[in-house]
Amino acid sequence: MRLIFGTILALCIAAIVGVGSTWMTTTRGTELGTLTIGAWTARPRTGTADVDPYSRATITRNGELPIGTGDGIAFTAGADDRKRPLDGRCDVVVSGVTPAARFWTLTLYDGKGHLVANSLQRYGFTSQEVVRGADGSFEIHIASRSRAGNWLPTGGIERYALMLRLYDTPVGVATRSKRDAPMPAIATVGCP
């Protein structure tokens, strides 16, 4: 009797630990196979057959459709370059240049992975519509109140994330540093 009770208890504990750790990795992500450049993080193997099981479970749970390696790569940022979380009530500037790519998009998402709702229905910029300086660099202002130039409204939400998708780019699994892929800077410039 004691053996059966001990076996059942051990199986229950193993099941709770297994399900709990799987839930945590699918909701918070893992660092397996990640590429981090400044505040930006990507998982280049996500769109390949070599995807790790935790990333595969996260994709299944979230219902994402990852970009295939031959098509491009997606970088996300939930904080600025100083590790301060992106706050929709603050003014944030994304500036600089992007790595070489035929086309790119920069989009705002809320904590649940939905586009940030706003009255202008402006959710992001593309490489074809962003206004650039003479040297090819750009500045995108992300704020709750309108700004001149490239501006994305946050709707005043508390937290959001940025996603920079690069299409037809050499950036990928072999990329290791900012020198290989110059990413735009993210700076919080004002907060009420």
Summary of the structure (lengths in Angstrom):
residues: 192
radius of gyration: 19.9
end to end distance: 65.0
largest distance: 80.2
contacts: 523
relative contact order: 0.21
helix: 19%
strand: 29%
